Amino acid sequence: MKKVAVLLVEDEYDFGFILKQYLEMYEFNVHWYQNPMQALDDFTAVNQCDIAILDVMLPEMDGFTLAKKLQKKTDFPFLFLTAKNQQIDRILGLKLGADDYISKPCDPEELILRIKNILNRKGYKSVNDEILIGNYIFKPKQLILQHSDTDYQLTEREVSLLLLLTQYNNQVVTREIILQHVWKNTDYFTGRSMDVFISRLRKYFQNDDRIKIQSIRGVGFHVVFPVD
């Protein structure tokens, strides 16, 4: 059975470490970040998670701002975790559509129950479990691209790249955006590596000629992913 993937953003090391360990004891797969910018930059982790736990008081941006940015990338449920207990925080969280709100220090068992209740309410089915691309089925959480009776086992970087491309269907995505999101590097040699990965994806999709990842010289790629 597939583990539930949790995006945990908590800057306090001791508390974050304990919480991560406790969640893993209950068979959750935890992606923990102390810095919200790191969480936003990890495109693969964000798109593979089923629920987010966000501390409100974070460096560089607060949890509310982080939630707004995450909502532009995905629609998984999330709850706020904070040392503050003022009513204004709860109101802000609810306005952002938070599925729950819990104050620190919290009882880990209570947090586990709240997570399970949220997932039960949501039916625990992420929109990213399966993505249709032409006559292929992309299963990012399993690192699989499926066509007919053939399963292509993808690498994590191939999954990250393909997830990004699905966000630009019928649009142009620049080379810089791909390099920044997938490789975190924009130098010449990294660019050549990206071209190799693009070629691999094209080979995977050779059984459906409607699928296009067209090079636009000096700009990037025009992506056409039919969704029938």
Wavefront OBJ file of the C-alpha trace (Angstrom):
o trace
v 0.000 0.000 0.000
v 1.307 3.417 -0.962
v 2.421 5.595 1.944
v 0.817 8.976 2.498
v 3.312 11.693 1.546
v 3.505 14.697 3.889
v 5.075 18.064 3.113
v 6.307 19.386 6.479
v 7.639 22.949 6.690
v 8.928 23.629 10.204
v 11.982 25.781 10.912
v 12.619 24.671 14.508
v 15.081 21.806 14.143
v 14.339 19.906 17.368
v 10.580 20.047 16.973
v 10.719 19.314 13.241
v 13.009 16.319 13.770
v 10.767 14.837 16.453
v 7.647 15.406 14.377
v 9.241 13.821 11.309
v 10.306 10.775 13.319
v 6.849 10.403 14.808
v 5.105 10.678 11.441
v 7.451 8.080 9.977
v 6.611 5.741 12.852
v 3.049 5.835 11.541
v 4.221 4.982 8.014
v 4.002 8.483 6.563
v 6.557 9.486 3.923
v 7.788 12.898 5.139
v 9.435 15.660 3.088
v 10.687 18.066 5.747
v 12.024 21.557 5.041
v 13.153 24.210 7.492
v 13.088 26.933 4.844
v 9.887 27.629 2.856
v 11.829 28.617 -0.268
v 13.431 25.170 -0.379
v 9.984 23.584 -0.224
v 8.722 25.712 -3.103
v 11.796 24.930 -5.194
v 11.398 21.161 -4.803
v 8.836 20.772 -7.573
v 8.814 16.970 -7.422
v 8.222 16.741 -3.671
v 5.429 19.317 -3.739
v 3.609 17.515 -6.535
v 3.990 14.103 -4.934
v 2.651 15.092 -1.516
v -0.865 14.341 -0.277
v -1.043 16.859 2.575
v 1.003 19.801 3.897
v 1.751 20.801 7.499
v 2.922 24.412 7.607
v 4.356 26.334 10.525
v 3.076 29.918 10.533
v 6.260 31.572 11.787
v 8.917 30.789 9.177
v 12.048 32.551 7.865
v 11.770 34.566 4.613
v 7.992 34.154 4.355
v 5.246 33.207 6.797
v 3.132 30.096 6.541
v 0.148 32.005 5.166
v 2.171 33.344 2.238
v 3.633 29.890 1.643
v 0.127 28.407 1.574
v -0.952 30.893 -1.104
v 2.028 29.969 -3.272
v 1.449 26.239 -2.785
v -2.188 26.628 -3.799
v -0.993 27.832 -7.205
v 0.939 24.595 -7.720
v -1.389 21.955 -6.298
v -4.621 21.478 -4.376
v -3.650 19.073 -1.597
v -5.141 19.768 1.864
v -3.042 21.579 4.456
v -3.082 22.548 8.105
v -1.274 25.279 10.028
v 1.051 24.548 12.914
v 2.059 27.437 15.154
v 3.126 28.454 18.635
v 0.691 31.346 18.495
v -2.903 30.902 19.589
v -4.502 34.232 18.680
v -7.910 34.212 17.045
v -6.605 36.310 14.126
v -4.274 33.484 13.064
v -7.120 31.009 12.973
v -9.272 33.384 10.947
v -6.483 33.959 8.408
v -5.921 30.235 8.117
v -9.582 29.515 7.528
v -9.822 32.261 4.906
v -6.981 30.577 3.037
v -8.929 27.327 3.063
v -6.863 25.519 5.682
v -8.326 22.116 6.501
v -7.216 22.299 10.133
v -5.216 24.331 12.617
v -3.241 23.135 15.632
v -1.124 25.002 18.188
v 2.386 24.079 19.357
v 3.415 22.307 21.420
v 0.962 19.726 20.152
v 0.338 16.114 21.037
v 1.781 14.111 18.103
v -1.038 11.571 18.400
v -3.591 14.355 18.087
v -1.798 15.587 14.967
v -1.866 12.078 13.475
v -5.619 11.864 14.092
v -6.179 15.268 12.518
v -4.182 14.243 9.435
v -6.154 11.021 9.082
v -9.449 12.863 9.493
v -8.502 15.357 6.770
v -7.491 12.584 4.386
v -10.705 10.699 5.090
v -12.768 13.819 4.369
v -10.879 14.341 1.134
v -11.230 10.712 0.094
v -7.402 10.479 0.004
v -6.955 10.646 -3.732
v -4.486 13.170 -5.018
v -5.147 14.695 -8.438
v -1.583 13.769 -9.266
v -1.991 10.026 -8.688
v -2.557 9.632 -12.423
v -2.161 12.155 -15.244
v -3.451 11.346 -18.729
v -1.129 12.328 -21.569
v -2.564 11.191 -24.888
v -2.856 7.421 -24.700
v -0.322 7.272 -21.858
v -0.940 7.279 -18.105
v 1.640 9.132 -16.018
v 1.878 7.948 -12.400
v 4.377 10.333 -10.752
v 4.140 8.865 -7.255
v 5.075 5.448 -8.627
v 7.680 6.853 -11.046
v 5.871 5.142 -13.915
v 4.741 6.137 -17.406
v 2.300 3.552 -18.722
v 1.351 2.820 -22.322
v -0.915 -0.109 -23.112
v 0.734 -3.078 -21.368
v 4.144 -1.407 -21.074
v 5.380 0.360 -17.943
v 8.341 2.697 -18.321
v 10.194 3.089 -15.022
v 11.219 6.730 -14.733
v 13.968 8.334 -12.704
v 13.079 11.004 -10.138
v 14.506 13.681 -12.414
v 12.457 12.445 -15.368
v 9.362 12.599 -13.163
v 10.232 16.109 -12.008
v 10.768 17.238 -15.600
v 7.573 15.643 -16.872
v 5.533 17.092 -13.999
v 6.808 20.532 -14.878
v 5.966 20.081 -18.575
v 2.391 19.055 -17.726
v 1.962 22.489 -16.122
v 2.714 24.106 -19.496
v 0.405 22.138 -21.757
v -0.254 24.031 -25.002
v 2.224 26.670 -23.865
v 5.905 27.494 -24.204
v 8.160 26.742 -21.242
v 11.566 28.401 -21.308
v 14.840 26.588 -20.832
v 15.571 28.814 -17.826
v 12.384 27.766 -16.031
v 13.141 24.081 -16.551
v 16.748 24.421 -15.423
v 15.824 26.414 -12.335
v 12.994 24.119 -11.233
v 14.457 20.718 -12.088
v 18.245 21.162 -11.999
v 18.583 24.262 -9.776
v 21.367 25.309 -12.147
v 21.397 27.239 -15.433
v 24.949 26.744 -16.715
v 25.836 25.427 -20.184
v 26.646 21.846 -19.181
v 23.428 21.510 -17.188
v 21.578 22.732 -20.264
v 23.101 19.942 -22.316
v 21.975 17.431 -19.659
v 18.441 18.811 -19.915
v 18.444 18.242 -23.682
v 19.309 14.591 -23.086
v 16.368 14.205 -20.703
v 14.007 15.897 -23.169
v 15.132 13.407 -25.830
v 14.372 10.531 -23.463
v 10.835 11.800 -22.888
v 10.277 12.107 -26.626
v 11.291 8.466 -27.070
v 8.869 7.374 -24.342
v 6.049 9.169 -26.164
v 6.867 7.895 -29.666
v 3.717 5.718 -29.722
v 1.441 8.760 -29.836
v 2.394 11.260 -32.523
v -0.051 13.853 -31.143
v 2.264 14.401 -28.169
v 4.799 17.112 -28.898
v 7.737 18.612 -27.043
v 8.874 20.966 -29.786
v 12.145 22.864 -29.498
v 11.999 26.613 -30.018
v 15.523 27.741 -30.737
v 16.906 30.111 -28.126
v 13.698 30.034 -26.079
v 12.567 26.633 -24.842
v 9.895 24.096 -25.725
v 6.296 24.155 -26.909
v 4.401 21.410 -25.093
v 1.365 19.631 -26.543
v -0.071 16.915 -24.286
v -3.530 15.694 -25.442
v -5.707 14.754 -22.473
v -8.102 12.262 -24.090
l 1 2 3 4 5 6 7 8 9 10 11 12 13 14 15 16 17 18 19 20 21 22 23 24 25 26 27 28 29 30 31 32 33 34 35 36 37 38 39 40 41 42 43 44 45 46 47 48 49 50 51 52 53 54 55 56 57 58 59 60 61 62 63 64 65 66 67 68 69 70 71 72 73 74 75 76 77 78 79 80 81 82 83 84 85 86 87 88 89 90 91 92 93 94 95 96 97 98 99 100 101 102 103 104 105 106 107 108 109 110 111 112 113 114 115 116 117 118 119 120 121 122 123 124 125 126 127 128 129 130 131 132 133 134 135 136 137 138 139 140 141 142 143 144 145 146 147 148 149 150 151 152 153 154 155 156 157 158 159 160 161 162 163 164 165 166 167 168 169 170 171 172 173 174 175 176 177 178 179 180 181 182 183 184 185 186 187 188 189 190 191 192 193 194 195 196 197 198 199 200 201 202 203 204 205 206 207 208 209 210 211 212 213 214 215 216 217 218 219 220 221 222 223 224 225 226 227 228
